[in-house]
Amino acid sequence: MMHAKPFCIGLNCALGAKIMLPFYKRLAGIATCYVHAYPNAGLPNEMGGYDETPEEFAQSMIDFVDAGINMVGGCCGTNHNFI
């Protein structure tokens, strides 16, 4: 992707922030542009909902910023309380 000289590159919604952090760290370590992350609120539970709280999500976002992620947001299972 870097041959296209993007302004920003990133990932969204997959395994939840905690599990995805190593992948984001790797991306932030090699990208020559800004890196964004839009993780979901953990893995879906048996009922298709998400059990991660806004407080847990917020701590994950602090970890993302500390890892060099420039922009963060939320995907599946998040709402205004998370952001």
C-alpha positions in Angstrom: 0.0 0.0 0.0 2.8 2.4 0.7 3.6 2.8 -3.0 0.3 4.7 -3.2 1.7 7.3 -0.7 -1.4 7.3 1.5 -2.0 10.0 4.0 -3.1 7.4 6.5 -3.4 3.6 6.7 -5.1 1.4 9.3 -7.4 -1.5 10.2 -10.8 -1.7 11.6 -13.1 -4.3 13.3 -11.6 -7.8 13.8 -10.7 -9.3 17.1 -11.2 -6.4 19.4 -8.6 -3.8 20.6 -6.7 -6.0 23.1 -6.0 -8.8 20.6 -5.4 -6.5 17.7 -2.8 -4.2 19.5 0.2 -6.3 18.3 -0.9 -6.0 14.7 -1.4 -2.2 15.0 2.0 -1.9 16.7 3.7 -3.6 13.8 1.8 -1.4 11.3 2.8 1.7 13.2 6.4 0.6 13.2 6.7 0.3 9.4 4.2 2.8 8.1 5.6 6.1 6.7 2.3 7.8 7.1 -0.3 8.3 9.9 -1.9 5.1 11.3 -5.6 4.8 12.3 -7.4 2.2 14.3 -11.2 1.5 14.6 -11.4 -1.6 16.7 -14.6 -3.2 17.9 -15.7 -3.6 21.5 -14.1 -7.0 22.0 -15.3 -10.2 20.4 -19.0 -10.8 19.9 -20.6 -12.9 22.6 -23.0 -15.8 22.1 -25.9 -13.4 21.5 -24.1 -11.3 19.0 -23.5 -8.4 21.4 -20.3 -7.0 22.8 -19.3 -7.1 26.4 -16.4 -4.7 26.6 -17.3 -1.5 28.6 -16.5 2.0 27.5 -13.9 2.2 30.3 -12.1 -1.0 29.1 -12.2 0.4 25.5 -10.8 3.7 26.7 -7.8 2.0 28.3 -7.2 0.1 25.1 -7.2 3.4 23.2 -4.6 4.8 25.6 -2.4 1.7 24.8 -2.9 2.4 21.1 -1.8 6.0 21.4 1.2 4.9 23.4 2.0 2.4 20.6 2.1 5.2 18.0 -1.4 5.1 16.6 -2.3 8.6 15.4 -6.1 8.4 15.1 -8.6 6.1 16.9 -12.3 5.5 16.7 -14.7 2.6 17.3 -16.4 0.0 15.1 -18.8 -2.8 16.0 -20.2 -2.7 19.5 -19.1 0.9 20.2 -21.2 4.1 20.4 -20.9 7.7 21.6 -20.2 6.4 25.1 -17.0 4.7 23.8 -15.8 7.6 21.7 
